[in-house]
Amino acid sequence: MPSDSALSIVWIYPDLLSTYGDQGNVLVLEQRARRRGIETETIHVRSADPIPETGDIYLIGGGEDRPQILAAERLRRDGGLHRAIARGAAMLAVCAGYQIMGSTFGGEEGQPVDGIGLLDIASSRGPARAVGELVAEVDAALNLPTLTGFENHMGITHLGPGVKPLSRTIKGIGNGDGFEGCYAGHVVGTYLHGPALARNPALADLLLAWRVGELAPLDDSRYEALRQERLATVLQH
């Protein structure tokens, strides 16, 4: 990203996929960038609009079955997200948005629906809804602290060789195989709500660093104390 340009944050389809406070992920990125003196611009792309290809960080949230299917159809037709990622953009895809990134996901009646094939994953309906707090230890290669959030989904997600698990579950269901989420290059998929970046600011900083390089440290001591308190409470139950 050129040093004289604003960091471009693209929020995909807020009219279709924006449950459980996922738009908070946008606000966290804006805040953590601006605290470091990094100018930002945020583009809200509604489902009737084309996906801009020149963004820096793309975000997509969770939603219900029918909006998820509509979002997948429109993203497949558009193609702009693939081109943006190919040119080096970063992305965080949450829950329904995470499933859309794969080859298939489960539709309203559990039928397979085509995803957009951005990640080497395939999702389907699980035997029961996964609801509750989720805690997971992140792949050491990413150098991030324990992830915390909550999940509410019917899906199970199978990872192919083209992706790595984002984290190993300590509490919760995640992908359904002992792992939670995945990543490949600068694209992260996860079932974490909360919103994810508010509860895991280091993950927000990872997305920022992928686009702007090394970041100045922030004093997060107050937030980290709250994070640790929540973690301790969740792990005791």
RAPEHU-V85614 format. One record per backbone hydrogen bond with DSSP energy under -1.0 kcal/mol. CO is the residue of the C=O (numbers start at 1). NH is the residue of the N-H. Records with the same first field share a line. If there is no record, write none. Layout:
BEGIN
CO = NH, NH
END
This chain:
BEGIN
2 = 5
7 = 41
8 = 56, 57
9 = 43
10 = 59
11 = 45
13 = 16, 17
19 = 22
21 = 24
22 = 25
23 = 26, 27
24 = 28
25 = 29
26 = 30
27 = 31
28 = 32
29 = 33
30 = 34
31 = 35
33 = 36, 38
34 = 37
39 = 7
41 = 9
43 = 11
45 = 13
46 = 49
56 = 90
57 = 10
58 = 92
59 = 12
60 = 94
64 = 68
65 = 69
66 = 70
67 = 71
68 = 72
69 = 73
70 = 74
71 = 75
72 = 76
73 = 77
74 = 78
75 = 79
79 = 83
80 = 84
81 = 85
82 = 86
83 = 87
84 = 89
85 = 88
90 = 58
91 = 188
92 = 60
93 = 190
94 = 97
95 = 99
96 = 100
97 = 101
99 = 102
100 = 116
101 = 118, 119
102 = 117
103 = 115
104 = 123
105 = 113
107 = 110
111 = 107
113 = 105
119 = 121
120 = 160
121 = 103
122 = 158
124 = 156
130 = 153
132 = 151
134 = 149
135 = 170, 171
136 = 147
137 = 168
139 = 142
140 = 143
147 = 136
149 = 134
150 = 193
151 = 132
153 = 130
154 = 126
156 = 124
158 = 122
160 = 163
164 = 183
166 = 139
167 = 180
168 = 137
171 = 135
173 = 176
175 = 157
178 = 169
179 = 175
180 = 167
182 = 189
183 = 164
184 = 187
186 = 91
187 = 184
188 = 93
189 = 182
190 = 95
193 = 150
195 = 199
200 = 203, 204
201 = 205
202 = 206
203 = 207
204 = 208
205 = 209
206 = 210
208 = 211, 212
209 = 213
218 = 220
220 = 224
221 = 225
222 = 226
223 = 227
224 = 228
225 = 229
226 = 230
227 = 231
228 = 232
229 = 233
230 = 234
231 = 235
234 = 237
END
